[in-house]
Amino acid sequence: PPAWDRASRPPPSPLQPPGLPLAPCRSFSNNKIQVELNESSGVAMMKFKSPPVNSLSLEFLTEFSISLEKLENDRACRGVIITSAVPKIFSSGLDITEMCGKSMEHYTEFWRAVQEMWLRLYGSSMVTVAAVNGSSPAGGCLIALSCDYRIMAENPKFSIGLNEAQLGIVAPFWFKDTFVNVVGHRIAERSLQLGSLHPAPEAHKLGIVDELVPEEKLMEKAAAVMAQWLALPDHARQLTKTMMRKAVLDRLEAHREEDIKNFITFVSKESIQKSLRMYMEMLKKRK
């Protein structure tokens, strides 16, 4: 686990009220994710910093889960704002290289890490706000969907969606459940079947994101939304969240091993490996 650097004092956080003395902040950055906890507001800022596209590699997913667990266990922390330190991209989703030409053991470890990340985030007792400051396909969209509230930069060049079908991949049942819980069955069904990536204005219209704001106001808005959610008594909000999300979380918990086996069977197929290799080649040419 990454060491928490409690001694360091980062620059003032966007969550710091102007004119007040600098609140005690704890920063615990590691390779792929930077976390800063403002102890007076009880709000942490989690920034993805894994260029070029914040892809969800095994290392990234492990750091993400550890960071969430640390915050969850920290009594000073009541909420977390999740955003990206990489321009124009929130997260590009699962790292294709983790799913191509690897061993069964590796696929098992990788998929378990994907499950763990979602279980921790979707089941978190903290208030979770996604400040989506760039495009967010596939697994990146799942992270945003798993938060309590989503604010996206008002830029039609940024898109979001579960576009797995475009790569010949089927989104797992718990991706689907999360999506349905946010936008309803019909919108989720159409979007999943077509593997749609929705530009920000369309994503807002469909309810995939709750709000659009100009990019420069994103963090300010996220802080305001967080304050609104934290004005409620924690226990009432947490119990309500558990009530709303428990059935979906329990479903994956009960079927984790089966879900891993399904993933391995699927990703090991030569046809899938071939399409993943072609996709990686296409990405290389784009660079």
C-alpha positions, 0 to 999 in steps of 0.5 A, a space after each residue: 500500500 502507498 505510504 500516506 505522507 501526513 507531513 506534506 502540505 499541498 497548495 490550497 485546495 479548491 475546497 478551501 473557503 477563501 479568506 480563511 486560514 489554510 485548513 490542515 490538509 493531508 496529501 497521500 499521492 502514489 504513482 497513479 492517483 493523487 489524494 488530498 484530504 481537507 480535514 476541516 471540510 471532511 472532503 477529499 479530492 482524488 485525482 487520476 494522474 496516469 497519462 496519457 488516458 488514465 486507463 484502468 490498469 491492475 496497478 491503477 485499480 489497486 491504488 484506487 481501491 486502497 485509496 478509497 479504503 484509507 479514506 473510508 477508514 479515516 474519521 476525518 473524511 466524509 466525502 470524496 470528489 473524483 476527477 482527473 489531472 490529465 487534460 481532456 480525459 476523465 478515464 478511458 476505461 479498462 486497460 486493454 493491455 491487461 486483457 490481451 495475451 496474458 495468463 489465466 492467473 493474470 486475467 483472474 487477478 485483473 478482473 477481481 481488481 475491477 470488481 473490488 474497485 466497483 464494490 468499494 466505490 458503489 458501496 462507499 459510505 462517503 458522499 461521492 461526487 464525480 467531476 468529469 472533466 474529460 471523456 469517459 468511455 466504458 470503465 471510466 463511465 462506470 466510475 462516474 455512474 457509481 458515484 452519488 452525483 455526476 457533474 460534467 464539463 460543458 464541452 461537446 467534445 467530451 463524451 461518456 458511455 458504456 461503449 463495450 459493444 463497439 469492441 465486441 465486448 459485453 458489459 457485465 451484469 453489474 455494469 448494466 445494473 449500475 447504468 439502469 439504476 441511473 438512467 432507467 431500463 430503456 435508455 440503458 438498453 439502447 445505449 448498451 446495445 449500440 455501445 453509444 458514447 454520448 457527447 456531454 449535452 446528450 449525456 445530460 439530457 439522458 440523465 447519465 450526468 446530473 449537471 453540466 457546467 463550464 470547465 473552469 467552474 467544475 471544481 467550484 460546483 463539485 464543492 458546492 454540491 458536496 456541501 449540500 450533501 454533507 449538510 444532511 446527517 451522515 447516518 440517514 444518508 448512508 442508510 438510505 444509500 445502502 437501502 437503494 444499492 444493496 441488492 445490486 452490490 449483493 448480486 455481485 458479491 454472490 456471483 463474484 467467482 462465476 463473474 470472473 470465470 465468465 470474464 476469463 472464458 470470454 476474454 480468452 476466445 481467439 476472436 476476442 483476442 484478435 479484436 483486442 489486438 486490432 483495437 490496440 494496433 488502431 490506437 498505436 496508429 492514432 498516436 
